[in-house]
Amino acid sequence: MGVNLLGISSRPPVANKCSHHVKVSFDDLEWDELSRMMDKADATVKATFIKQLIFGRPFKVLTTDRSLAVYCAKLSEFFFQYRTIGVNYNLVVKELRANFTEKKAMTLLYKLEKATIEMVSVMTNVMALSEKFDTQWSLKSR
């Protein structure tokens, strides 16, 4: 640390001090474009961002797809409901065996089996849509 004239410690000296300054003027369209580029690159300091552009240093541009988050949330909710249906399915089968005659239980089980087959087809469609969404999203991230 450095010491000033009063004997109070101050900041340490900078090794490579920036001593040359350049002023750049932008019109409204250029300023908007620069602001958009900074937002995409998630940059907060304009001077650093412009230096990176001038000297060709790499900078990242991250884009977020809100539809992915919504899709994942809905898919999680769907699987939670699917799991709940599975638990209820087991309870229904136990109650059918305990409280109904064999003929009545078989009739109701047949209806339950039809609903299960329909649910499996819906699940197959969901899996196909998920795979399609995954391939489209992975292509966007390249």
PyMOL CGO cylinders between C-alpha atoms (Angstrom):
from pymol import cmd
from pymol.cgo import CYLINDER

trace = [
    CYLINDER, 0.00, 0.00, 0.00, 1.13, 3.54, -0.62, 0.3, 1, 1, 1, 1, 1, 1,
    CYLINDER, 1.13, 3.54, -0.62, 1.41, 6.22, 2.05, 0.3, 1, 1, 1, 1, 1, 1,
    CYLINDER, 1.41, 6.22, 2.05, 0.32, 9.81, 1.39, 0.3, 1, 1, 1, 1, 1, 1,
    CYLINDER, 0.32, 9.81, 1.39, 1.83, 13.01, 2.84, 0.3, 1, 1, 1, 1, 1, 1,
    CYLINDER, 1.83, 13.01, 2.84, -0.18, 12.74, 6.05, 0.3, 1, 1, 1, 1, 1, 1,
    CYLINDER, -0.18, 12.74, 6.05, 1.07, 9.21, 6.73, 0.3, 1, 1, 1, 1, 1, 1,
    CYLINDER, 1.07, 9.21, 6.73, -2.30, 7.62, 6.01, 0.3, 1, 1, 1, 1, 1, 1,
    CYLINDER, -2.30, 7.62, 6.01, -2.24, 4.46, 3.88, 0.3, 1, 1, 1, 1, 1, 1,
    CYLINDER, -2.24, 4.46, 3.88, -3.91, 4.72, 0.49, 0.3, 1, 1, 1, 1, 1, 1,
    CYLINDER, -3.91, 4.72, 0.49, -4.74, 2.41, -2.36, 0.3, 1, 1, 1, 1, 1, 1,
    CYLINDER, -4.74, 2.41, -2.36, -1.90, 0.37, -3.85, 0.3, 1, 1, 1, 1, 1, 1,
    CYLINDER, -1.90, 0.37, -3.85, -0.62, 1.69, -7.19, 0.3, 1, 1, 1, 1, 1, 1,
    CYLINDER, -0.62, 1.69, -7.19, -2.05, 0.09, -10.34, 0.3, 1, 1, 1, 1, 1, 1,
    CYLINDER, -2.05, 0.09, -10.34, 0.46, -1.89, -12.39, 0.3, 1, 1, 1, 1, 1, 1,
    CYLINDER, 0.46, -1.89, -12.39, -0.84, -0.94, -15.85, 0.3, 1, 1, 1, 1, 1, 1,
    CYLINDER, -0.84, -0.94, -15.85, -2.62, 2.36, -15.39, 0.3, 1, 1, 1, 1, 1, 1,
    CYLINDER, -2.62, 2.36, -15.39, -4.89, 3.52, -18.21, 0.3, 1, 1, 1, 1, 1, 1,
    CYLINDER, -4.89, 3.52, -18.21, -3.73, 7.01, -19.08, 0.3, 1, 1, 1, 1, 1, 1,
    CYLINDER, -3.73, 7.01, -19.08, -5.10, 7.47, -22.62, 0.3, 1, 1, 1, 1, 1, 1,
    CYLINDER, -5.10, 7.47, -22.62, -8.74, 8.34, -23.08, 0.3, 1, 1, 1, 1, 1, 1,
    CYLINDER, -8.74, 8.34, -23.08, -10.88, 8.42, -26.22, 0.3, 1, 1, 1, 1, 1, 1,
    CYLINDER, -10.88, 8.42, -26.22, -14.29, 9.99, -26.59, 0.3, 1, 1, 1, 1, 1, 1,
    CYLINDER, -14.29, 9.99, -26.59, -16.76, 8.28, -28.92, 0.3, 1, 1, 1, 1, 1, 1,
    CYLINDER, -16.76, 8.28, -28.92, -20.05, 9.80, -30.03, 0.3, 1, 1, 1, 1, 1, 1,
    CYLINDER, -20.05, 9.80, -30.03, -23.05, 7.74, -31.12, 0.3, 1, 1, 1, 1, 1, 1,
    CYLINDER, -23.05, 7.74, -31.12, -26.26, 8.71, -32.84, 0.3, 1, 1, 1, 1, 1, 1,
    CYLINDER, -26.26, 8.71, -32.84, -29.55, 7.30, -31.49, 0.3, 1, 1, 1, 1, 1, 1,
    CYLINDER, -29.55, 7.30, -31.49, -29.59, 4.23, -33.77, 0.3, 1, 1, 1, 1, 1, 1,
    CYLINDER, -29.59, 4.23, -33.77, -25.99, 3.34, -32.99, 0.3, 1, 1, 1, 1, 1, 1,
    CYLINDER, -25.99, 3.34, -32.99, -26.61, 3.82, -29.27, 0.3, 1, 1, 1, 1, 1, 1,
    CYLINDER, -26.61, 3.82, -29.27, -29.64, 1.51, -29.41, 0.3, 1, 1, 1, 1, 1, 1,
    CYLINDER, -29.64, 1.51, -29.41, -27.60, -1.11, -31.26, 0.3, 1, 1, 1, 1, 1, 1,
    CYLINDER, -27.60, -1.11, -31.26, -24.77, -0.86, -28.72, 0.3, 1, 1, 1, 1, 1, 1,
    CYLINDER, -24.77, -0.86, -28.72, -27.26, -1.18, -25.87, 0.3, 1, 1, 1, 1, 1, 1,
    CYLINDER, -27.26, -1.18, -25.87, -28.84, -4.26, -27.45, 0.3, 1, 1, 1, 1, 1, 1,
    CYLINDER, -28.84, -4.26, -27.45, -25.42, -5.84, -27.97, 0.3, 1, 1, 1, 1, 1, 1,
    CYLINDER, -25.42, -5.84, -27.97, -24.51, -5.15, -24.35, 0.3, 1, 1, 1, 1, 1, 1,
    CYLINDER, -24.51, -5.15, -24.35, -27.76, -6.67, -23.14, 0.3, 1, 1, 1, 1, 1, 1,
    CYLINDER, -27.76, -6.67, -23.14, -27.14, -9.79, -25.21, 0.3, 1, 1, 1, 1, 1, 1,
    CYLINDER, -27.14, -9.79, -25.21, -23.60, -10.08, -23.86, 0.3, 1, 1, 1, 1, 1, 1,
    CYLINDER, -23.60, -10.08, -23.86, -24.80, -9.36, -20.33, 0.3, 1, 1, 1, 1, 1, 1,
    CYLINDER, -24.80, -9.36, -20.33, -22.21, -6.61, -20.03, 0.3, 1, 1, 1, 1, 1, 1,
    CYLINDER, -22.21, -6.61, -20.03, -22.61, -3.80, -17.52, 0.3, 1, 1, 1, 1, 1, 1,
    CYLINDER, -22.61, -3.80, -17.52, -19.61, -1.54, -18.21, 0.3, 1, 1, 1, 1, 1, 1,
    CYLINDER, -19.61, -1.54, -18.21, -19.73, 0.16, -21.60, 0.3, 1, 1, 1, 1, 1, 1,
    CYLINDER, -19.73, 0.16, -21.60, -16.01, 0.98, -21.72, 0.3, 1, 1, 1, 1, 1, 1,
    CYLINDER, -16.01, 0.98, -21.72, -14.97, -2.62, -21.12, 0.3, 1, 1, 1, 1, 1, 1,
    CYLINDER, -14.97, -2.62, -21.12, -17.49, -3.89, -23.65, 0.3, 1, 1, 1, 1, 1, 1,
    CYLINDER, -17.49, -3.89, -23.65, -16.27, -1.46, -26.36, 0.3, 1, 1, 1, 1, 1, 1,
    CYLINDER, -16.27, -1.46, -26.36, -12.64, -2.42, -25.64, 0.3, 1, 1, 1, 1, 1, 1,
    CYLINDER, -12.64, -2.42, -25.64, -13.51, -6.09, -26.10, 0.3, 1, 1, 1, 1, 1, 1,
    CYLINDER, -13.51, -6.09, -26.10, -15.18, -5.29, -29.41, 0.3, 1, 1, 1, 1, 1, 1,
    CYLINDER, -15.18, -5.29, -29.41, -12.23, -3.23, -30.66, 0.3, 1, 1, 1, 1, 1, 1,
    CYLINDER, -12.23, -3.23, -30.66, -9.51, -5.66, -29.69, 0.3, 1, 1, 1, 1, 1, 1,
    CYLINDER, -9.51, -5.66, -29.69, -11.44, -8.72, -30.80, 0.3, 1, 1, 1, 1, 1, 1,
    CYLINDER, -11.44, -8.72, -30.80, -11.51, -10.39, -27.43, 0.3, 1, 1, 1, 1, 1, 1,
    CYLINDER, -11.51, -10.39, -27.43, -14.23, -12.99, -27.20, 0.3, 1, 1, 1, 1, 1, 1,
    CYLINDER, -14.23, -12.99, -27.20, -17.37, -12.22, -25.26, 0.3, 1, 1, 1, 1, 1, 1,
    CYLINDER, -17.37, -12.22, -25.26, -20.38, -14.38, -24.62, 0.3, 1, 1, 1, 1, 1, 1,
    CYLINDER, -20.38, -14.38, -24.62, -23.88, -13.74, -25.86, 0.3, 1, 1, 1, 1, 1, 1,
    CYLINDER, -23.88, -13.74, -25.86, -26.37, -15.77, -23.86, 0.3, 1, 1, 1, 1, 1, 1,
    CYLINDER, -26.37, -15.77, -23.86, -29.97, -16.05, -24.94, 0.3, 1, 1, 1, 1, 1, 1,
    CYLINDER, -29.97, -16.05, -24.94, -32.65, -17.53, -22.76, 0.3, 1, 1, 1, 1, 1, 1,
    CYLINDER, -32.65, -17.53, -22.76, -35.69, -19.25, -24.11, 0.3, 1, 1, 1, 1, 1, 1,
    CYLINDER, -35.69, -19.25, -24.11, -38.63, -18.63, -21.77, 0.3, 1, 1, 1, 1, 1, 1,
    CYLINDER, -38.63, -18.63, -21.77, -40.66, -21.31, -23.52, 0.3, 1, 1, 1, 1, 1, 1,
    CYLINDER, -40.66, -21.31, -23.52, -38.18, -23.92, -22.25, 0.3, 1, 1, 1, 1, 1, 1,
    CYLINDER, -38.18, -23.92, -22.25, -38.80, -22.98, -18.62, 0.3, 1, 1, 1, 1, 1, 1,
    CYLINDER, -38.80, -22.98, -18.62, -42.58, -23.00, -19.14, 0.3, 1, 1, 1, 1, 1, 1,
    CYLINDER, -42.58, -23.00, -19.14, -42.42, -26.35, -20.95, 0.3, 1, 1, 1, 1, 1, 1,
    CYLINDER, -42.42, -26.35, -20.95, -40.30, -27.93, -18.19, 0.3, 1, 1, 1, 1, 1, 1,
    CYLINDER, -40.30, -27.93, -18.19, -42.65, -26.62, -15.49, 0.3, 1, 1, 1, 1, 1, 1,
    CYLINDER, -42.65, -26.62, -15.49, -45.74, -27.98, -17.28, 0.3, 1, 1, 1, 1, 1, 1,
    CYLINDER, -45.74, -27.98, -17.28, -44.00, -31.29, -17.93, 0.3, 1, 1, 1, 1, 1, 1,
    CYLINDER, -44.00, -31.29, -17.93, -43.09, -31.62, -14.25, 0.3, 1, 1, 1, 1, 1, 1,
    CYLINDER, -43.09, -31.62, -14.25, -46.68, -30.84, -13.29, 0.3, 1, 1, 1, 1, 1, 1,
    CYLINDER, -46.68, -30.84, -13.29, -47.91, -33.42, -15.80, 0.3, 1, 1, 1, 1, 1, 1,
    CYLINDER, -47.91, -33.42, -15.80, -45.64, -36.14, -14.38, 0.3, 1, 1, 1, 1, 1, 1,
    CYLINDER, -45.64, -36.14, -14.38, -46.76, -35.29, -10.85, 0.3, 1, 1, 1, 1, 1, 1,
    CYLINDER, -46.76, -35.29, -10.85, -50.39, -35.78, -11.96, 0.3, 1, 1, 1, 1, 1, 1,
    CYLINDER, -50.39, -35.78, -11.96, -49.44, -39.00, -13.75, 0.3, 1, 1, 1, 1, 1, 1,
    CYLINDER, -49.44, -39.00, -13.75, -47.87, -40.33, -10.58, 0.3, 1, 1, 1, 1, 1, 1,
    CYLINDER, -47.87, -40.33, -10.58, -50.95, -39.35, -8.56, 0.3, 1, 1, 1, 1, 1, 1,
    CYLINDER, -50.95, -39.35, -8.56, -53.12, -41.25, -11.03, 0.3, 1, 1, 1, 1, 1, 1,
    CYLINDER, -53.12, -41.25, -11.03, -50.92, -44.32, -10.55, 0.3, 1, 1, 1, 1, 1, 1,
    CYLINDER, -50.92, -44.32, -10.55, -51.37, -44.21, -6.78, 0.3, 1, 1, 1, 1, 1, 1,
    CYLINDER, -51.37, -44.21, -6.78, -55.14, -43.75, -7.14, 0.3, 1, 1, 1, 1, 1, 1,
    CYLINDER, -55.14, -43.75, -7.14, -55.23, -46.58, -9.69, 0.3, 1, 1, 1, 1, 1, 1,
    CYLINDER, -55.23, -46.58, -9.69, -53.83, -49.00, -7.12, 0.3, 1, 1, 1, 1, 1, 1,
    CYLINDER, -53.83, -49.00, -7.12, -56.35, -47.86, -4.51, 0.3, 1, 1, 1, 1, 1, 1,
    CYLINDER, -56.35, -47.86, -4.51, -59.26, -48.28, -6.95, 0.3, 1, 1, 1, 1, 1, 1,
    CYLINDER, -59.26, -48.28, -6.95, -58.22, -51.82, -7.87, 0.3, 1, 1, 1, 1, 1, 1,
    CYLINDER, -58.22, -51.82, -7.87, -57.98, -52.79, -4.17, 0.3, 1, 1, 1, 1, 1, 1,
    CYLINDER, -57.98, -52.79, -4.17, -61.44, -51.35, -3.47, 0.3, 1, 1, 1, 1, 1, 1,
    CYLINDER, -61.44, -51.35, -3.47, -62.95, -53.09, -6.51, 0.3, 1, 1, 1, 1, 1, 1,
    CYLINDER, -62.95, -53.09, -6.51, -61.66, -56.44, -5.32, 0.3, 1, 1, 1, 1, 1, 1,
    CYLINDER, -61.66, -56.44, -5.32, -62.86, -55.87, -1.76, 0.3, 1, 1, 1, 1, 1, 1,
    CYLINDER, -62.86, -55.87, -1.76, -66.29, -54.30, -2.24, 0.3, 1, 1, 1, 1, 1, 1,
    CYLINDER, -66.29, -54.30, -2.24, -67.77, -55.60, -5.52, 0.3, 1, 1, 1, 1, 1, 1,
    CYLINDER, -67.77, -55.60, -5.52, -68.80, -58.90, -7.00, 0.3, 1, 1, 1, 1, 1, 1,
    CYLINDER, -68.80, -58.90, -7.00, -66.43, -60.45, -9.48, 0.3, 1, 1, 1, 1, 1, 1,
    CYLINDER, -66.43, -60.45, -9.48, -68.66, -59.67, -12.46, 0.3, 1, 1, 1, 1, 1, 1,
    CYLINDER, -68.66, -59.67, -12.46, -69.14, -56.00, -11.47, 0.3, 1, 1, 1, 1, 1, 1,
    CYLINDER, -69.14, -56.00, -11.47, -65.43, -55.64, -10.64, 0.3, 1, 1, 1, 1, 1, 1,
    CYLINDER, -65.43, -55.64, -10.64, -64.44, -57.08, -14.05, 0.3, 1, 1, 1, 1, 1, 1,
    CYLINDER, -64.44, -57.08, -14.05, -66.77, -54.62, -15.81, 0.3, 1, 1, 1, 1, 1, 1,
    CYLINDER, -66.77, -54.62, -15.81, -65.29, -51.68, -13.93, 0.3, 1, 1, 1, 1, 1, 1,
    CYLINDER, -65.29, -51.68, -13.93, -61.75, -52.98, -14.45, 0.3, 1, 1, 1, 1, 1, 1,
    CYLINDER, -61.75, -52.98, -14.45, -62.43, -53.16, -18.19, 0.3, 1, 1, 1, 1, 1, 1,
    CYLINDER, -62.43, -53.16, -18.19, -63.41, -49.48, -18.18, 0.3, 1, 1, 1, 1, 1, 1,
    CYLINDER, -63.41, -49.48, -18.18, -60.33, -48.65, -16.12, 0.3, 1, 1, 1, 1, 1, 1,
    CYLINDER, -60.33, -48.65, -16.12, -58.17, -50.58, -18.57, 0.3, 1, 1, 1, 1, 1, 1,
    CYLINDER, -58.17, -50.58, -18.57, -59.60, -48.53, -21.49, 0.3, 1, 1, 1, 1, 1, 1,
    CYLINDER, -59.60, -48.53, -21.49, -58.81, -45.30, -19.65, 0.3, 1, 1, 1, 1, 1, 1,
    CYLINDER, -58.81, -45.30, -19.65, -55.29, -46.58, -18.93, 0.3, 1, 1, 1, 1, 1, 1,
    CYLINDER, -55.29, -46.58, -18.93, -54.69, -47.38, -22.60, 0.3, 1, 1, 1, 1, 1, 1,
    CYLINDER, -54.69, -47.38, -22.60, -55.83, -43.86, -23.50, 0.3, 1, 1, 1, 1, 1, 1,
    CYLINDER, -55.83, -43.86, -23.50, -53.51, -42.42, -20.86, 0.3, 1, 1, 1, 1, 1, 1,
    CYLINDER, -53.51, -42.42, -20.86, -50.59, -44.44, -22.26, 0.3, 1, 1, 1, 1, 1, 1,
    CYLINDER, -50.59, -44.44, -22.26, -51.25, -43.01, -25.75, 0.3, 1, 1, 1, 1, 1, 1,
    CYLINDER, -51.25, -43.01, -25.75, -51.28, -39.48, -24.31, 0.3, 1, 1, 1, 1, 1, 1,
    CYLINDER, -51.28, -39.48, -24.31, -48.01, -40.24, -22.53, 0.3, 1, 1, 1, 1, 1, 1,
    CYLINDER, -48.01, -40.24, -22.53, -46.49, -41.51, -25.77, 0.3, 1, 1, 1, 1, 1, 1,
    CYLINDER, -46.49, -41.51, -25.77, -47.49, -38.26, -27.48, 0.3, 1, 1, 1, 1, 1, 1,
    CYLINDER, -47.49, -38.26, -27.48, -45.97, -36.24, -24.63, 0.3, 1, 1, 1, 1, 1, 1,
    CYLINDER, -45.97, -36.24, -24.63, -42.71, -38.17, -24.93, 0.3, 1, 1, 1, 1, 1, 1,
    CYLINDER, -42.71, -38.17, -24.93, -42.62, -37.60, -28.70, 0.3, 1, 1, 1, 1, 1, 1,
    CYLINDER, -42.62, -37.60, -28.70, -43.26, -33.88, -28.22, 0.3, 1, 1, 1, 1, 1, 1,
    CYLINDER, -43.26, -33.88, -28.22, -40.54, -33.75, -25.57, 0.3, 1, 1, 1, 1, 1, 1,
    CYLINDER, -40.54, -33.75, -25.57, -38.04, -35.37, -27.92, 0.3, 1, 1, 1, 1, 1, 1,
    CYLINDER, -38.04, -35.37, -27.92, -39.02, -32.96, -30.71, 0.3, 1, 1, 1, 1, 1, 1,
    CYLINDER, -39.02, -32.96, -30.71, -38.69, -29.99, -28.36, 0.3, 1, 1, 1, 1, 1, 1,
    CYLINDER, -38.69, -29.99, -28.36, -35.31, -31.29, -27.15, 0.3, 1, 1, 1, 1, 1, 1,
    CYLINDER, -35.31, -31.29, -27.15, -33.94, -31.59, -30.69, 0.3, 1, 1, 1, 1, 1, 1,
    CYLINDER, -33.94, -31.59, -30.69, -35.18, -28.12, -31.63, 0.3, 1, 1, 1, 1, 1, 1,
    CYLINDER, -35.18, -28.12, -31.63, -33.79, -26.57, -28.46, 0.3, 1, 1, 1, 1, 1, 1,
    CYLINDER, -33.79, -26.57, -28.46, -30.42, -28.30, -28.78, 0.3, 1, 1, 1, 1, 1, 1,
    CYLINDER, -30.42, -28.30, -28.78, -30.14, -26.96, -32.34, 0.3, 1, 1, 1, 1, 1, 1,
    CYLINDER, -30.14, -26.96, -32.34, -30.80, -23.42, -31.05, 0.3, 1, 1, 1, 1, 1, 1,
    CYLINDER, -30.80, -23.42, -31.05, -28.09, -23.71, -28.42, 0.3, 1, 1, 1, 1, 1, 1,
    CYLINDER, -28.09, -23.71, -28.42, -25.35, -24.40, -30.96, 0.3, 1, 1, 1, 1, 1, 1,
]
cmd.load_cgo(trace, "trace")
